[in-house]
Amino acid sequence: MVRDWDVVIIGSGNAGLTAGIAASEKGASVLMLEKADPELAGGNTKYTAGAMRFCYEASEDLLPLLADPNDPRIVISDFGRYTQERFKTDLLGFNEGAPLTPEQEILIEQSYDTMVWLASHGVTYDPIWARQSFEKDGKIIFWGGLTLAAQNEGVGLFDMELAAFMKLGGTIRYGAEFAVLLTENNKVTGVSLASGEEVFAKSVILACGGFESSDEMRVEHIGPEWKTAKVRGTPHNNGDGLRAALDIGAQKYGRFDGCHATPMDFHMKDYGNLKIIPSERKNYRKISYFLGVMINNEGQRFVDEGMDFRNYTYAQFGRAVLQQPEQKAWQIFDSKVFDLLYAEYSFFDASFEQADSLEELVAKCDGLDASASLKTLSDFNDSVDSTVVFDPTIKDGKSANSGDLAKSNWAQKLDVAPFRAFPVTGGITFTYGGVKVSENAEVLDRDGQVIVGLFACGEMVGGIFLGGYPGGSGLTSGAVFGKIAGHAAWNSGS
């Protein structure tokens, strides 16, 4: 059989492009097949803030990754360190008692080297000044272990990776919808497109995302409350690659009832609002809840808003909002923190109510139990620990309570007008369940044997996230396993 390509990659997001760079730099002829048109290519990558979590021992380790290492803010910044042990601890904190998976070990161990490798191909980063740092005593203090994001965020990451892939001789076809995997003598030999066209290759890499855009699969695997979840990413991640792999015997693996979620503007459209440019779609997230109070329509708090830095809680809190009556909640702030709220709270069509008193504010909130809300907010205000100084650069222990539910950190009285209430619901970004892969990203069958010629990366790989997600590790995971898959796919076919 004549094979047209060394490697065919399904999907053009961060994982697929990283795989394409890795295979191409080895000299492989690589064809990338993308279902979307050029505007919506890139899977979920364009919808992200481009932040990537990785291990580093000192601030100096970041310099090779920076677009502008001479930025004058660098010398007055404390980036801290994010060790492998810290990354392990963070992942274990979401594993619900389970040990680290082999996939998590790979993510941790290869995270920094993968970032340096991408930078060598022109993929560079900026410190996340606005979202991951606060000024304190003349220093810019970074918190939460998440310090860098791609230039121009997710759109910039896609653009830089695509440019690197094309520079190495890669080919991309848009509007090429993948349908099934072709096999012969127990080997994957190529793919068939929805048009009926067949494309042959020595190796195929599935990098076409999870199933978060499929209403049917969300309900089947995650639960009925997820049918109406806002999909904050691409409309094209419908589980195509997962179904195709399972059809030829791939091993189903990971937490299919788990997903990355986040509180989102209640009135946003699905898929991040396709009427605005991709770089602005992130502005429908509402993740500054740690600076205020979050209540449901019954006027009750339902999470500890200050349990941890928001990098470690927003995926869980997105799910928690969906479990509330009418799948709705309200984030309430006073004017003391308006200048600390992330930019999405002042986005041009952000939904919120504003008033000069809490009584007037809750009365304006559609569907909110005003009486119960006022009691909750009054109890909260009365219990704020006034002996502790508010400090958003650390877990400051400044606490408060309403009922039996604490806010463990960053609790301040809601007492300075005006007040604002932002309606939110839960939005889904990506799913956790996928296929089992080897340490070389080869897809394994139900007996644990390699399916020759088939590789996977990105959301297709199960076992990376279990009960939750430390912010920024999704893109890093895509890059780590994309690099592995690209190199291994070339070696397999060479």
N, C-alpha and C positions, 0 to 999 in steps of 0.2 A: 504494500500500500504506500502511495506517495503522501508524505506528510508535508503540509504547506508551511508550518511554523514549528519552531522549536518549542515555544511556550505560548499558550493562549490564556489570557487572564480575563475572568468575568467580573466586571465592575471597575470603576475608575476613582474610587475614594482613596483615602490615605493608605489603607492596607494594600489595595490593588496597585496603586502607583509606586509604593515602596517595593512591592514584589517586582514590578516592572523595571525599576531602577536596578534592583539587585540582579535580575536575570540578564538585563541588557549589558551591564558592566562586565559580565563574563563573556560577552560576545554572542549571546543568544539572539535569534530573531524572535521578536515578541509582538504579538497582536493583542490589544486590549479591546474587549467588546463591551460597550456601554449602552444600556437600554435607553437612557434619556438623550435628549438633544444637548448641544453644547452648553446651553444656558443652565440646565439643571443637572449636568454631569457632576460627578464627584460624590455621589451618595450623600451621607450625612455630614461629610467633612465641611462643606461650605456653611453649614448651619451652626457649627461650633465656634467657640471663642478661640480655638487654636491652642489652648493650654495643654502642656504635656508634663506629666509627673515622671520623674526619673531620679536615680540616686546620684548624689555628688557629695564629696567629702569637705569641700571648701569653696569659697566664692571664686577662687581662681579657676576652678573646674568649669565655670560657666563661660569664661571669656572666649574659648574657641567656638562657642555656639552663638555669640551675639552678633547682630547686624551692625551695631555700633558700640564696640567695646570702649570707646573714648567718650561716651556720654558722661557729662560731668556729674550726673547723679550717682554713677556707679561708686565713686569714691566715698560717698556719704551713706551708702546702703549697707545694711546688714542682711545678707541673704541666708544666713544660718548655714546649716548642713542638713542633708537628707540622706542618711545612710541606708545601706541594705537592711540593717536591723529595723530601722524605723519604717521602711516600706513594708517589711514583713509584718510588723506589729499592726500597721494600718490595715493591711489586707486581712489579717487574722481577726481584727475587730469586726469585720463584716462576714466572717465565715461561720458564724453561729455555732462555734465549738468545734468545727471541723479543722483538721490540719491544713497547711498549705498544700495546694494541688501541684502536680508537676508543672502545669501551665503557669501557675503563679510564680513558681521558682524561676522559670525561664524568663518571665517578664521582669522580675527583679534583677536577676543577674546580668541581663543583656540590655537593660534600659539605657544606661549612660553610653555604652559603646555604640548603640544604635543612633542615639542623638548626634554623637560626634561624626558618625558615618554619614548621616543625612546632611550635616553641615558641610562635609567635604564635597557634597554634590550641590551646594548653593542653597540649602534650606536653612535659613537663619531665623533668629528669634530676638524678641525684645523682652525685658523684664515686665512683669504685669504690674505696672505702677499703680493703676487706678483700682484694681480689684483685690490685689493680694498684699497690699502694704498700707501701713499707716505711719505718719510722721510722729516721732517721739524723741524729745530731747535733742533735736537737731539731726537725728538720724532717720533714715527711711527703713523701717523694720518690716521684713517679709515674714509671713506667718503661714502655717499649714503645709509646708513642704512643697508648695506649688509656686514656682517663681517665674517661669518663662512661657511665652506663647509665641507662635509663629507671627512674623510680620503680617499685618493686615488680617490677623486672626485666621479663622477657618478658610476663608476665601484665599488669603495669602498662602496658606499651607498648600492648598490645592494647586494654585498657580505655580508655586516654586517647584513642587514635586512633578507636575506635568511638564514644566520646562526642562527639568533634569531628565525625565524619561524620554522626551522628544530629542534632546541633545545627544543622547546615547543611541539614537536610531530607532526608538520604539514607534509603533504605529497604533493609533486609536481610531476605532470606528464608532460613531454615534448612531443612535436609533437602531441598534443591533440587539434585539431582545433574545436573550438566552432561553432555551426551552428544555433540552435534555442532554445528558451525557452520552456520547457514543462509546461503545465498548467492543472489543474483539479479543477472544481468548483470555478473558478475565483481566484485560488491560483497558484503561481509558485511552481512547485514540483521538478524541476530539469532542466537538459539541455540535448540536443541531440548533438552529435558531428558530424562532417562532415563524419566520417566513418560509421555513423548510430548507433553507440553505445549510449545508454541512461544511464545517471547518475542521480540518485535521491538524493534529499537533502531537509532538512527542510527550508533552506534559500539559495538563490543564490545572490552573489555580482558580479556585472559587473564592472570590473576594467581594461578593455581591450582597453582603449585609444579612441582617436577621429577618424577623417577620413582624416588626412593629407596625408596618403600614397595612397589615391585613387584619380587618375587623374580625374575621372568622378565626384566624389563628390566635389572636390575642385572647379572645373569649375561651377558646379551647384550652390554651396552655396557662394563661395567667388568671383568668376569672372574668365573670360577667360584668363587673364594674369597669373593666377596661374597654368595653365596646365603644364607649363615648369619649375615651381619653383623647386629648388633643395630641396629634402627632406633630412633634416640633421639627422633624427632619424631612427627609425625602419621601415623596409618595410612592417610590419605586421599590422599597424594601418589603416585598410581599412574601418572602420565604422561598423564592424560586430556587436558589442554590441548595437550600436545605432539603427541599422536597426531591430535587434531582439526585442529590447524594444518597438520601435514604432509599430512593427507588433502586439503586444498584447495590444496596447492602451496607451502606455506611453505618457506623455505630452512633446512635443517638446519645448525646452526652451533655451533662451540665444541668443547670437549674432552669428548666423551661418555665417555671412559674415566677422567675425573677426578671427584672428589667431595670434599666436606668430611667428614672423618672425625675420630674422637678416641678415645683409650683409654677404655673403659667397664668398669664392674664386670662381671666374667665371669658373675655369676649374676643380672644384671638381666633383667627381662622385656623383650620387644620393646615399642616405642612408649613408652619412658620409664616404664613401669609405670603403667597406667591406673587402678590401684586407689588411687593417692595423688593429691593435688591437683597440678595442673599446675606450680605454682611450686616444687614439690619435685623434679620429675623431673630437673632439671639435676644433682641430687646423685649421680647414677650416673656422672658423668664422673670420670675419675681423671687429672688433669693437673698434679699436683705432682711428676711424675717427675724434674724438674730438680733436686730436692733430695735425690735418692737414686740408686739403681741399678735398672735394669730388665733382667731376664734372661728368656730363654725356658725352656721345659720341659727343654731340654738343658743348662741351666745357663750359657748363653752370653749376653753382652750383644750387642745387634744394632743399636743406635742410639747416637749421641753425645747422651746425655741433656742435656748442657749446651751444645749447639751454638749455641743462641740462646735468647732469652726464649721462654717457652712459647707466647705469642701467635703466634709464627712457626713453631712446630714441631708443635703437637698434631695438626693435620690430616694431616701426613705420617706422624706416628708411629702414628696410628690405623690407617692402611693397613699400616704395617710390622708391627704386631702381628698383623694378619690373615694375614700371610705366614709366620708362625712355625708350628712343629709344633702341631697341635691348635688353632691360632688362639688361642693363649693365651700370656700372659706374667705375670711377677710383678714388682711394684714394691716395692723393699725400702728401709726407712728405719730409722735408729736414733732414740733418744728426743731427741737434740739438736735435731731438726727437727720434732718432733710439733706444736709450737705454731705452726709456719710452714705446715703443711699446710693446704690449703683445706678449707672446712667439710665438703665431701662425704666426706672421709675419716673423719669422726666421725658421719656420718649414721646414723640408727637401725638400718638393716639393711645397712650397709656390710659387705662380705665381707673378712675378713683373718685371718691367723694371727699369734699373738704368742708370743714366747719370750724367755728371759733370756740365750740365747746364739745365735750364728748357726748352730751345729751343730744345736741343738734346733729352730730355726726352719725350716731347709730340710727337716728330717725330717718336719715337719708339713704341708708343702706338697704336696698331692696331685698326682702325676704329675711332680714336679720331680726331676731327677737331682741328688741331694744331694752326691755326691762332686765332680762337675764344678762345681756351684754354689759349693761352699766354696773350690775353687781359684780360680774367677773372683773371688770376693769378697776372698780373701786377696791375690791379685795386685793388685786394685784398691786395697785398703788400703795395701799396701806401696809403691805408686807415687804416692800423694797428695802433691802439692807443698805441703810444710809451711811454705815461705817466704812464701806468699801468704796474706793475710787474707781469709777468706770474707766476701763482700759481695753480698747478693742484689739490691741496687739498681742494680748495673752488671754488665756482663760482666767478671767479676773476674779471669779467666785462671787461676783455681785449678784445676789439671788433675790427672788421673790416667789410668791405662791398665789394661786387661786384654787380654792378647793384643796385637793390633795396633790395637785400637779405643780411641780417646781419649774421655774426658769433658772437654770443653774449658773449662768454667767450673763453679763452684760444687761442686767435688769435695771432699767431706769424708770422713774415715774413718768407717766403720760400726763404732763401738767403744764406744758407751754404751748399755747395756741399759735398758729392754727394746727388742726389735727387732720390727718388724712387716713382714709381706709381704701385699700386696694383689693378688689375681688379677684380671687384666684381659683383655679382648678388644677387638676393634675395633668401633666404632659408627659408623653413617653418619647424617649430618644432612641434607645436601642435595647435589644433583648439579650439575655444571658445564655440561653440554651443553644447548642450547636452540634457539631460532630466531634468525635474524638480524633486527635492527631498525634503522630509520633513527635519526638524531639526535633525531627526534621520537617515538621508540618505536613507529613504525608497523612492522608485520610486513612483511618483504620476501619476495617469491617467489623461485623458483630462478634467475630471470633478474635479480634485484636490483631488481625493480619493486615498488612499494607495493601491498599487498593492501588496497584501499580499505575503510575501516571497521573494520580489525582492528589492535589494539595489544597490546603485551605488556610485562610488567614482572616483577620478582622473579626466581625461579629459571627462569622461562620464557625469559629473555634469555641467549643464549650469548655467549661471548667475554669475560666479566668476569673469570673465574678460569681459569687454565690448569694449571700444575703444582702449584699450592698456593694458600694462602689466609692473609692476615694477619687474625688474629682481630678480630672486630667489624665487618669490612667488608661482610659479607653483608647485615645489616640496613640498613646505610647504602645499599648498592646498591639494595635493594628500595625504599627511600624515594626515592632520587634518580630512578630510572626510573618509580616510581609517580607522582611529581609530574609528570614530563614527560608520561607517558601520559595522566593525567587532564586536564591542560590541553590537550594536543593533540587528545584525543578530543572535547572540547567544541568546540574550534575547527573540527575537521573536520565536525562535524554542525550547526554553527550557521549 
